[in-house]
């Protein structure tokens, strides 16, 4: 698996090639080893950050202004219910800020706690951190999304991927000077949608 990830993440000249994608590990963990499913477009560390990542993580979960506060009426993943737009906005932002906190703190324990169970069985927080070592070294910070709404395109949908019902969400945040593009998947665990894939790309300018 390690050799496979190295082949995907690093080119022939051992240079970082493409967005560092949690999906690389996720899809392998869920049984898919076909490279055609990996979207590894370029990633640069030039997204401006006017807000430190700690601003988002220091808010109380009960604070109504917190970007991570989920809507009270949540969709039932066990019934493959599509979340409302408000819930989608909250869930995507929660996921991306959790990921950003992991990068900023160099600690992936909390992110590991929210990924899907099949993925957890393949990894430890330390192995998850190692998969994103280059992200940490480039000091990527996407915390400015905390004050923005995501623009979804195409419309979020529930389909199937590697044998699982999958909530698929793609879009971007209008951060400057570059957009923060994302592709995130969730699979059902009980009534919850749990993270199974995340791709972040900050290379495209507004």
MOCORVEN-V338448 format. One record per pair of residues at least 24 apart in sequence whose ideal C-beta (glycine too) atoms are under 10 Angstrom apart, sorted by the first residue. I is the first residue (numbers start at 1). J is the second residue. If there is no record, write none. Layout:
I & J
I & J
//
This chain:
1 & 25
1 & 28
1 & 29
1 & 33
1 & 122
1 & 127
2 & 127
2 & 130
2 & 131
4 & 28
4 & 33
4 & 35
5 & 130
5 & 131
7 & 35
8 & 35
8 & 38
8 & 40
9 & 38
9 & 40
9 & 131
9 & 133
9 & 134
10 & 134
11 & 40
16 & 40
16 & 42
16 & 43
16 & 44
16 & 134
16 & 135
16 & 137
16 & 138
17 & 41
17 & 42
17 & 43
18 & 42
18 & 43
18 & 199
18 & 201
18 & 203
19 & 43
19 & 44
19 & 135
19 & 181
19 & 182
19 & 183
19 & 198
19 & 199
19 & 200
19 & 201
19 & 202
19 & 203
20 & 103
20 & 131
20 & 132
20 & 133
20 & 134
20 & 135
20 & 136
20 & 138
20 & 140
20 & 198
20 & 199
20 & 200
20 & 201
21 & 131
21 & 132
21 & 183
21 & 197
21 & 198
21 & 199
21 & 200
21 & 201
22 & 95
22 & 99
22 & 111
22 & 115
22 & 119
22 & 128
22 & 131
22 & 132
22 & 135
22 & 184
22 & 185
22 & 195
22 & 196
22 & 197
22 & 198
22 & 199
22 & 200
23 & 161
23 & 183
23 & 184
23 & 185
23 & 196
23 & 197
23 & 198
23 & 199
24 & 131
24 & 197
24 & 199
25 & 115
25 & 119
25 & 122
25 & 123
25 & 127
25 & 128
25 & 130
25 & 131
25 & 132
25 & 197
26 & 115
26 & 116
26 & 118
26 & 119
26 & 122
26 & 123
26 & 161
26 & 162
26 & 185
26 & 187
26 & 195
26 & 196
26 & 197
26 & 198
26 & 199
27 & 119
27 & 161
27 & 162
27 & 185
27 & 196
27 & 197
28 & 119
28 & 122
28 & 162
29 & 115
29 & 116
29 & 117
29 & 118
29 & 119
29 & 120
29 & 121
29 & 122
29 & 123
29 & 162
29 & 196
30 & 116
30 & 118
30 & 119
30 & 122
30 & 161
30 & 162
30 & 163
30 & 164
30 & 166
30 & 185
30 & 187
30 & 196
30 & 197
31 & 118
31 & 162
31 & 163
31 & 164
32 & 161
32 & 162
32 & 163
34 & 162
37 & 161
37 & 162
37 & 197
38 & 199
39 & 170
39 & 181
39 & 183
39 & 197
39 & 199
39 & 201
40 & 199
40 & 201
41 & 181
41 & 199
41 & 201
41 & 203
41 & 204
42 & 201
42 & 202
42 & 203
42 & 204
43 & 134
43 & 135
43 & 138
43 & 140
43 & 181
43 & 199
43 & 200
43 & 201
43 & 202
43 & 203
44 & 138
44 & 140
44 & 178
44 & 201
44 & 202
44 & 203
44 & 204
45 & 134
45 & 135
45 & 137
45 & 138
45 & 139
45 & 140
45 & 141
45 & 202
46 & 138
46 & 140
46 & 177
46 & 178
46 & 202
46 & 203
46 & 205
47 & 140
47 & 141
47 & 142
47 & 143
47 & 144
47 & 145
47 & 173
47 & 175
47 & 176
47 & 177
47 & 178
47 & 179
47 & 180
47 & 200
47 & 202
47 & 203
48 & 141
48 & 144
48 & 175
48 & 176
48 & 177
48 & 178
48 & 202
49 & 100
49 & 104
49 & 139
49 & 140
49 & 141
49 & 142
49 & 143
49 & 144
49 & 175
50 & 141
50 & 143
50 & 144
50 & 147
50 & 175
50 & 176
51 & 141
51 & 143
51 & 144
51 & 145
51 & 146
51 & 147
52 & 104
52 & 141
52 & 143
53 & 97
53 & 100
53 & 101
53 & 102
53 & 103
53 & 104
53 & 105
53 & 141
53 & 142
53 & 143
53 & 146
54 & 101
54 & 104
54 & 105
54 & 143
55 & 97
55 & 143
55 & 146
55 & 147
56 & 93
56 & 94
56 & 96
56 & 97
56 & 98
56 & 100
56 & 101
56 & 104
56 & 143
56 & 144
56 & 145
56 & 146
56 & 147
57 & 97
57 & 98
57 & 100
57 & 101
57 & 104
57 & 105
57 & 110
57 & 143
57 & 146
59 & 146
66 & 90
66 & 93
66 & 94
66 & 97
66 & 146
67 & 93
67 & 94
67 & 96
67 & 97
67 & 143
67 & 145
67 & 146
67 & 147
67 & 148
68 & 93
68 & 94
68 & 95
68 & 97
68 & 98
68 & 146
69 & 93
69 & 94
70 & 94
74 & 191
74 & 192
74 & 193
75 & 158
75 & 167
75 & 191
75 & 192
75 & 193
76 & 188
76 & 190
76 & 191
76 & 192
76 & 193
77 & 158
77 & 165
77 & 167
77 & 186
77 & 187
77 & 188
77 & 189
77 & 190
77 & 191
77 & 192
77 & 193
77 & 194
78 & 165
78 & 188
78 & 189
78 & 190
78 & 191
78 & 192
78 & 193
79 & 188
79 & 191
80 & 158
80 & 159
80 & 165
80 & 166
80 & 167
80 & 188
80 & 193
81 & 158
81 & 167
81 & 188
81 & 191
81 & 193
82 & 155
82 & 156
82 & 157
82 & 158
82 & 167
83 & 156
83 & 158
83 & 167
83 & 169
83 & 186
83 & 193
85 & 149
85 & 150
85 & 152
85 & 155
85 & 156
87 & 193
88 & 150
88 & 152
88 & 156
88 & 167
88 & 169
88 & 171
88 & 184
88 & 193
89 & 148
89 & 149
89 & 150
89 & 152
89 & 171
91 & 150
91 & 167
91 & 169
91 & 184
91 & 186
91 & 193
91 & 195
92 & 145
92 & 149
92 & 150
92 & 152
92 & 156
92 & 169
92 & 170
92 & 171
92 & 173
92 & 182
92 & 184
92 & 186
92 & 198
93 & 145
93 & 146
93 & 148
93 & 149
93 & 150
93 & 173
94 & 195
95 & 169
95 & 182
95 & 184
95 & 186
95 & 193
95 & 195
95 & 198
96 & 142
96 & 143
96 & 145
96 & 146
96 & 150
96 & 173
96 & 180
96 & 182
96 & 184
96 & 198
96 & 200
97 & 142
97 & 143
97 & 145
97 & 146
98 & 195
98 & 198
99 & 132
99 & 135
99 & 140
99 & 142
99 & 182
99 & 184
99 & 195
99 & 198
99 & 200
100 & 135
100 & 140
100 & 141
100 & 142
100 & 143
100 & 144
100 & 145
100 & 146
100 & 180
100 & 200
101 & 143
102 & 128
102 & 129
102 & 132
102 & 135
102 & 136
103 & 129
103 & 132
103 & 135
103 & 136
103 & 137
103 & 138
103 & 139
103 & 140
103 & 141
103 & 142
103 & 143
103 & 200
104 & 136
104 & 139
104 & 140
104 & 141
104 & 142
104 & 143
105 & 136
106 & 132
106 & 133
106 & 136
108 & 132
108 & 136
111 & 195
111 & 198
114 & 192
114 & 194
114 & 195
115 & 186
115 & 194
115 & 195
115 & 196
115 & 197
115 & 198
116 & 164
116 & 185
116 & 186
116 & 187
116 & 188
116 & 189
116 & 192
116 & 193
116 & 194
116 & 195
116 & 196
116 & 197
117 & 187
117 & 189
117 & 194
117 & 196
118 & 162
118 & 163
118 & 164
118 & 187
118 & 189
118 & 194
118 & 196
119 & 187
119 & 194
119 & 195
119 & 196
119 & 197
120 & 194
135 & 200
140 & 180
140 & 200
140 & 202
141 & 202
142 & 173
142 & 175
142 & 180
142 & 182
142 & 200
142 & 202
143 & 175
144 & 173
144 & 174
144 & 175
144 & 176
144 & 180
145 & 172
145 & 173
145 & 174
145 & 175
145 & 180
145 & 182
146 & 173
147 & 173
147 & 175
148 & 172
148 & 173
148 & 174
148 & 175
148 & 180
149 & 173
149 & 174
150 & 174
150 & 180
150 & 182
150 & 184
151 & 179
151 & 181
152 & 182
153 & 181
156 & 184
158 & 186
158 & 188
158 & 193
159 & 185
160 & 187
161 & 185
161 & 187
161 & 196
161 & 197
162 & 187
162 & 196
162 & 197
163 & 187
164 & 188
164 & 196
165 & 193
166 & 193
166 & 196
166 & 197
167 & 193
167 & 194
167 & 196
168 & 197
169 & 193
169 & 197
169 & 198
170 & 199
172 & 201
172 & 202
172 & 204
172 & 206
173 & 202
174 & 206
175 & 202
175 & 206
176 & 205
176 & 206
177 & 202
177 & 205
177 & 206
178 & 202
178 & 203
178 & 204
178 & 205
178 & 206
179 & 203
179 & 204
179 & 205
179 & 206
180 & 204
//
